[in-house]
Amino acid sequence: MRQPARYQMYHALALFLVALLLSNTEFSQPSLVVAGWAFITGITIFSGSLYALSLTDIKILGAITPLGGLAFIIGWGALGYASLSFK
């Protein structure tokens, strides 16, 4: 499995976990919403830019890929922050 697809799969699973936690009102927190949006943004920018780069060979698309990685880091940080308040 190629790297963009692997990262997309892992973060889609994380997004599914966030959705499950948000569906339970006991665990619903604003940081989970931030995590969900960060994972969506990360998947779109990181994987999307690498897919577009491989299909079009437009080199500038590789320059925005780290922004997707930053969104992934924000998502994991927000999910970690939310986990600190679970009982």
Sequence and secondary structure as in RCSB ss.txt:
>XXXX:A:sequence
MRQPARYQMYHALALFLVALLLSNTEFSQPSLVVAGWAFITGITIFSGSLYALSLTDIKILGAITPLGGLAFIIG
WGALGYASLSFK
>XXXX:A:secstr
  HHHHHHHHHHHHHHHHHHHHHSTTT  HHHHHHHHHHHHHIIIIIHHHHHHHHH  TTHHHHHHHHHHHHHHH
HHHHHHHHHT  
